[in-house]
Amino acid sequence: MTINTSTRIVLLGGTSGIGLATARAAADAGASVVIGSRNPASVERALAELPAGVIGHTVDASSSDDVARFFDAVGEFDHFAYTAAENLSSVPIEEFTVERGLAFFSLRVIHALDAVRLAVPHLRTGGSITLTSGTAAFAGGPGWVLGSAASGATISAVRSLAVELAPLRVNAVAPGVVRSPLWGLMSEADREAMYRSASESLPLGRVAETSDVAKAYLALMDQDHVTGTVSVVDGGALVS
Ligand SMILES: NC(=O)c1ccc[n+]([C@@H]2O[C@H](COP(=O)([O-])OP(=O)(O)OC[C@H]3O[C@@H](n4cnc5c(N)ncnc54)[C@H](OP(=O)(O)O)[C@@H]3O)[C@@H](O)[C@H]2O)c1
């Protein structure tokens, strides 16, 4: 299914970072785009940046009722991507608590799956779902146990969903380090130092921009014969 003016794309978490860049790329490709996130100010700010015609809703992905209302208001669509997440912080295992673990998994994995359940009745024939993982699924590091575990869980879930929901297609995108507001809990100096050090170790010499990652979401929506896969966008991190 080629993305064109008759394509409707819904992005939950589409008001910032990777989701916002995907909304921009989808709108530039001519699709009609709906974005949603929890904070009304984020929705307004995103709509002001995006091309005219993009529609925005306030929706809390951690509330099943809210997400059901969101999809009911949107109606039918062709492609759904889930990028909702709280800002990231590293959690060394000695600082792990059950509460922190549950909170991390809740929005990134559990509510992503709930959003899939609620999206399915609205998806047109030939449609697709794209969830968000991360390269931490394949190569972790100190402090990233939750990121690794949730990213791995998402990829595993996609493999089952692709079979269960066929002929709907279900895939994941696994970004490496991306310049995005996700890192907003770090000071600007620490964040830039992290980007610099990651860039130096990458074969492609720079961390990803959100627009790089957006291309992977659009490609997975566009590609009719791919399901149950993960598209890695990491500048070569996993092979270096
Ligand atoms: N950036 C990276 O380096 C990187 C690397 C690997 C994987 N990832 C993954 O990619 C995904 C997206 O990251 P990003 O960089 O785009 O992050 P981001 O810029 O912080 O965007 C996160 C989005 O989620 C929304 N959101 C948060 N809580 C929500 C809720 N309860 N209900 C609905 N929307 C909610 C935010 O909107 P509000 O402002 O309204 O809360 C925002 O639009 C995450 O799963 C992240 O782990 C990112």
The ligand as a MOL file (V3000), in Angstrom:
LIG
                    3D

  0  0  0     0  0            999 V3000
M  V30 BEGIN CTAB
M  V30 COUNTS 48 52 0 0 0
M  V30 BEGIN ATOM
M  V30 1 N 15.4340 9.1050 21.4330 0
M  V30 2 C 16.2260 8.0370 21.4680 0
M  V30 3 O 17.4600 8.1510 21.5270 0
M  V30 4 C 15.6040 6.6670 21.4290 0
M  V30 5 C 16.4480 5.5440 21.2770 0
M  V30 6 C 15.8970 4.2750 21.2810 0
M  V30 7 C 14.5280 4.1130 21.4410 0
M  V30 8 N 13.7410 5.2190 21.6000 0 CHG=1
M  V30 9 C 12.3150 5.0140 21.8240 0
M  V30 10 O 11.5300 5.7570 20.9010 0
M  V30 11 C 10.2870 6.1180 21.5330 0
M  V30 12 C 10.0100 7.5780 21.2640 0
M  V30 13 O 11.0780 8.3420 21.7750 0
M  V30 14 P 11.2630 9.8830 21.4180 0
M  V30 15 O 12.7150 10.1140 21.3700 0
M  V30 16 O 10.4020 10.2680 20.2980 0 CHG=-1
M  V30 17 O 10.6910 10.5270 22.7890 0
M  V30 18 P 9.9860 11.9520 23.0520 0
M  V30 19 O 10.5020 12.9770 22.1070 0
M  V30 20 O 10.1430 12.2020 24.5180 0
M  V30 21 O 8.4400 11.6890 22.7080 0
M  V30 22 C 7.6400 10.8860 23.5440 0
M  V30 23 C 6.1940 11.1490 23.2090 0
M  V30 24 O 5.3740 10.3440 24.0830 0
M  V30 25 C 4.3030 11.1350 24.5310 0
M  V30 26 N 3.7700 10.6020 25.7770 0
M  V30 27 C 4.3940 10.4560 26.9780 0
M  V30 28 N 3.5490 9.9260 27.8650 0
M  V30 29 C 2.3720 9.7360 27.2200 0
M  V30 30 C 1.1240 9.2050 27.6000 0
M  V30 31 N 0.8780 8.7460 28.8520 0
M  V30 32 N 0.1330 9.1540 26.6860 0
M  V30 33 C 0.3350 9.6180 25.4240 0
M  V30 34 N 1.5000 10.1150 24.9960 0
M  V30 35 C 2.5190 10.1650 25.8930 0
M  V30 36 C 4.8800 12.5240 24.6880 0
M  V30 37 O 3.8420 13.4920 24.6830 0
M  V30 38 P 3.4870 14.4660 25.9330 0
M  V30 39 O 4.4320 15.6350 25.8420 0
M  V30 40 O 2.0760 14.8440 25.6670 0
M  V30 41 O 3.6790 13.6420 27.1900 0
M  V30 42 C 5.7280 12.5940 23.4140 0
M  V30 43 O 4.9200 12.9800 22.3160 0
M  V30 44 C 10.4240 5.7200 23.0140 0
M  V30 45 O 9.8030 4.4780 23.2330 0
M  V30 46 C 11.9200 5.5820 23.1970 0
M  V30 47 O 12.2780 4.7140 24.2420 0
M  V30 48 C 14.2350 6.4840 21.5610 0
M  V30 END ATOM
M  V30 BEGIN BOND
M  V30 1 1 1 2
M  V30 2 2 2 3
M  V30 3 1 2 4
M  V30 4 1 4 5
M  V30 5 2 4 48
M  V30 6 2 5 6
M  V30 7 1 6 7
M  V30 8 2 7 8
M  V30 9 1 8 9
M  V30 10 1 8 48
M  V30 11 1 9 10
M  V30 12 1 9 46
M  V30 13 1 10 11
M  V30 14 1 11 12
M  V30 15 1 11 44
M  V30 16 1 12 13
M  V30 17 1 13 14
M  V30 18 2 14 15
M  V30 19 1 14 16
M  V30 20 1 14 17
M  V30 21 1 17 18
M  V30 22 2 18 19
M  V30 23 1 18 20
M  V30 24 1 18 21
M  V30 25 1 21 22
M  V30 26 1 22 23
M  V30 27 1 23 24
M  V30 28 1 23 42
M  V30 29 1 24 25
M  V30 30 1 25 26
M  V30 31 1 25 36
M  V30 32 1 26 27
M  V30 33 1 26 35
M  V30 34 2 27 28
M  V30 35 1 28 29
M  V30 36 1 29 30
M  V30 37 2 29 35
M  V30 38 1 30 31
M  V30 39 2 30 32
M  V30 40 1 32 33
M  V30 41 2 33 34
M  V30 42 1 34 35
M  V30 43 1 36 37
M  V30 44 1 36 42
M  V30 45 1 37 38
M  V30 46 2 38 39
M  V30 47 1 38 40
M  V30 48 1 38 41
M  V30 49 1 42 43
M  V30 50 1 44 45
M  V30 51 1 44 46
M  V30 52 1 46 47
M  V30 END BOND
M  V30 END CTAB
M  END
